[in-house]
Amino acid sequence: RKLHANAEVDSEELVDPPKVEDKIGAVPHGLSTDSDVAKREAESISKRSLRNNAEKFEFQAEVSRLMDIIINSLYSNKDIFLRELISNASDALDKIRFLALTDKEVLGEGDTAKLEIQIKLDKEKKILSIRDRGIGMTKEDLIKNLGTIAKSGTSAFVEKMQTSGDLNLIGQFGVGFYSVYLVADYVEVISKHNDDKQYVWESKADGAFAISEDTWNEPLGRGTEIRLHLRDEAGEYLEEYKLKELVKKYSEFINFPINIWASKEVDVEVPADEDESTDDETTESSEEEKEDEDTEKDEDEEAEKKPKTKKVKETTYEWELLNDVKAIWLRNPKEVTEEEYTKFYKSLAKDFGDEKPLSWSHFTAEGDVEFKAVLFVPPKAPHDLYESYYNSNKSNLKLYVRRVFISDEFDELLPKYLNFLKGLVDSDTLPLNVSREMLQQHSSLKTIKKKLIRKALDMIRKIADEDPDESNDKDKKDVENSSDDEKRGQYTKFWNEFGKSIKLGIIEDATNRNRLAKLLRFESTKSDGKLTSLDQYISRMKSGQKDIFYITGTSKEQLEKSPFLERLKKKNFEVIFFTDPVDEYLMQYLMDYEDKKFQNVSKEGLKLGKDSKVKELKESFKELTKWWKGILASDNVDDVKISNRLDNTPCVVVTSKYGWSANMERIMQSQTLTDANKQAYMRGKRVLEINPRHPIIKELQERVAKDPEDEGLKQTGQLVYQTALMESGFVLSDPKDFASRIYSSVKSSLDISPDAAVEEEVDVEEAEAESETKDAETTTKDEEAEATKDDVDTEPSDVKDEL
Ligand SMILES: Nc1ncnc2c1ncn2[C@@H]1O[C@H](COP(=O)(O)OP(=O)(O)OP(=O)(O)O)[C@@H](O)[C@H]1O
């Protein structure tokens, strides 16, 4: 037999000597019995012949890169692989339990029906195995899931690794399985799905994997066993205590029993040899006997009758349960500690960063529809939160019905804008034995959704309420007493991560618009670089101020200099800065708040209290405004009016109330798919507003009175308008025209004649070419050259072109 085995090793090595053979081929230390040797050889023989027949596949390129990164990683926290495997096992168990709701048969019988996870160690072979009785994988699943189809998260994760390198995030990118290569250099995945035979997937992370039908391992019944052939330096994962510690740390909230094949030292009585009758153990027991004098005699008599025994320590193995499977959401919230919620969040969200969730809400809904739920606000937004926001159905809530996991793809549970929340819902009202599709239509889902939204918004508001930085001056005292520094700045953090979601909520959810508006934060002319809220804005409003003022643009720095703010600032009105493109859409939906209307200060309709002189001014500038409107008729300017918003600037261009603002026009122009017709239609009407106190305007007024037909004056009128357009945030449709006007104006200020022409350029290359041609011609055809000398200036280039 040995010879046979060796022959196999040799022939195999010629073809492709994978590392696994080295491992199996190496003479194991401590082999003791013949049967062990036989077993080992049989194993290696069958593996060898099988591997020869195995189908080989290449990993998809991105997956291969990912594996390279992992296998070469210096990342110190290698522990993470275990929680990823347990989490996959738990998902697989959830899947089979769900199928069993409608078809009990799928569970099988006996041990196969036990929904559990088992961990086993083989110190000698350095193998750590994690087995589940979950749904298992068919051959096709193995090929697709473990190597050939890259998930969207793969490249995102590879990219992230190249910059930040935190492997801890792997589970969030949906590529957790590959973390096995942090500790193993060879991995086998043995899997049995109800619809297929048992297969083995194996890979050394060297760009390829192999799949073979499994004819030599113990049949799994159903499920998956992952065998990690550990690297030498990963020996600690062969220690029971280490694995127990890790399961406690990372997998406490897995809803299936996790058992470890644990060793136990037990005392067993074995027949004692006669000559050993005075060893330590018998001495010990005789000492005990002395304690009870009354029974001493009887015991002596009995001992004489019994054969002599001794106690020895023996190692036995048995399954030891490592987790408490009572679901946290079924417990009374008062009895769950903050630490437990944090740990639960981490395992639920696969977010094993250092940060705690920003907030959570654990509640029971009663009435027509009963359910329990735990919701979390994560500390950070996931990398792809707003990518394909409108196209993906990704929800982060897990739905359970009577403790049975149903799905985490139920987008009926929460509206899209709350997709950043993590959590779960467990309902007793929903039916268990119907398909997901039927469940999706169930009327109770609407009620659940409604309640979840309310609770979610309350939970978010709580972050603000508890944040000392958020309070108005008037209630600062109370908060300071609470001295809760941990909560300080939490709402700003929330806002920076998820503010866009709240804005999308205002746009999409009319029912909760006001609640969401309360959560809105922004900077303003009076917020001192911090975030402020609408309530705080209202508390600072001037007496008699009716509207909430805001302005939109690309950055706060740019907006702060805007001419639209001149008089508002001077008169001490607060103006909100909206600088996110989504704000333009937001303000189309948010019309008012607490009976106050919103007013874009770059649009028509701005009222800053009564201005008694308006009528007079209108009258005295009538001639100028009429003249200007006339010369701008071809520029789509609807009117020229006296402005109430300017101080230092001669004029600005404002848009009509319901048309696009200049900022919106810019946003729409930058969108490739915007329809040009719609652009023209939605473009706000433009009104040139003039500052009657500005010297330029006053001068124009005088000159127009003298000679309204003066061409130079008309040019100046155009130029001032175009400058105002630009300063008001519009993109000039004809920058060339604007530039020409500026240069004419520069000419006149430099006293250059408007007709002064640009000097003709003599092209250097042409000049050289000319002289070369001249030389050639002079040397070859002297007389001709002489005759055509005058034409040389123009001809050579023509000649060249023809050639
Ligand atoms: N124990 C298992 N039983 C059945 N299928 C599994 C098992 N482990 C992995 N798989 C399959 O392989 C796929 C890839 O696993 P991987 O861990 O890389 O990603 P994931 O489970 O989708 O995401 P995550 O990393 O967040 O757990 C899984 O989606 C699943 O289909």
PDBQT file of the ligand as one rigid body, heavy atoms in Angstrom, charges set to zero:
ROOT
HETATM    1  N1  LIG A 901     -21.621  27.896   4.074  1.00  0.00    +0.000 N 
HETATM    2  C1  LIG A 901     -22.184  28.226   2.924  1.00  0.00    +0.000 A 
HETATM    3  N2  LIG A 901     -23.298  27.603   2.484  1.00  0.00    +0.000 NA
HETATM    4  C2  LIG A 901     -23.878  27.922   1.322  1.00  0.00    +0.000 A 
HETATM    5  N3  LIG A 901     -23.433  28.887   0.515  1.00  0.00    +0.000 NA
HETATM    6  C3  LIG A 901     -22.328  29.561   0.883  1.00  0.00    +0.000 A 
HETATM    7  C4  LIG A 901     -21.633  29.271   2.090  1.00  0.00    +0.000 A 
HETATM    8  N4  LIG A 901     -20.572  30.084   2.163  1.00  0.00    +0.000 NA
HETATM    9  C5  LIG A 901     -20.599  30.860   1.072  1.00  0.00    +0.000 A 
HETATM   10  N5  LIG A 901     -21.629  30.561   0.301  1.00  0.00    +0.000 N 
HETATM   11  C6  LIG A 901     -22.012  31.179  -0.977  1.00  0.00    +0.000 C 
HETATM   12  O1  LIG A 901     -20.911  31.881  -1.466  1.00  0.00    +0.000 OA
HETATM   13  C7  LIG A 901     -21.217  33.249  -1.648  1.00  0.00    +0.000 C 
HETATM   14  C8  LIG A 901     -20.019  34.103  -1.401  1.00  0.00    +0.000 C 
HETATM   15  O2  LIG A 901     -19.733  34.196  -0.040  1.00  0.00    +0.000 OA
HETATM   16  P1  LIG A 901     -19.068  35.495   0.554  1.00  0.00    +0.000 P 
HETATM   17  O3  LIG A 901     -18.850  35.328   2.000  1.00  0.00    +0.000 OA
HETATM   18  O4  LIG A 901     -17.852  35.824  -0.233  1.00  0.00    +0.000 OA
HETATM   19  O5  LIG A 901     -20.110  36.605   0.261  1.00  0.00    +0.000 OA
HETATM   20  P2  LIG A 901     -21.519  36.816   0.962  1.00  0.00    +0.000 P 
HETATM   21  O6  LIG A 901     -21.811  35.762   1.936  1.00  0.00    +0.000 OA
HETATM   22  O7  LIG A 901     -22.496  37.025  -0.118  1.00  0.00    +0.000 OA
HETATM   23  O8  LIG A 901     -21.274  38.142   1.695  1.00  0.00    +0.000 OA
HETATM   24  P3  LIG A 901     -20.557  38.342   3.091  1.00  0.00    +0.000 P 
HETATM   25  O9  LIG A 901     -19.118  38.366   2.849  1.00  0.00    +0.000 OA
HETATM   26  O10 LIG A 901     -21.060  39.658   3.487  1.00  0.00    +0.000 OA
HETATM   27  O11 LIG A 901     -20.974  37.234   3.991  1.00  0.00    +0.000 OA
HETATM   28  C9  LIG A 901     -22.396  33.501  -0.725  1.00  0.00    +0.000 C 
HETATM   29  O12 LIG A 901     -23.180  34.547  -1.191  1.00  0.00    +0.000 OA
HETATM   30  C10 LIG A 901     -23.132  32.155  -0.788  1.00  0.00    +0.000 C 
HETATM   31  O13 LIG A 901     -23.964  32.107  -1.920  1.00  0.00    +0.000 OA
ENDROOT
TORSDOF 0
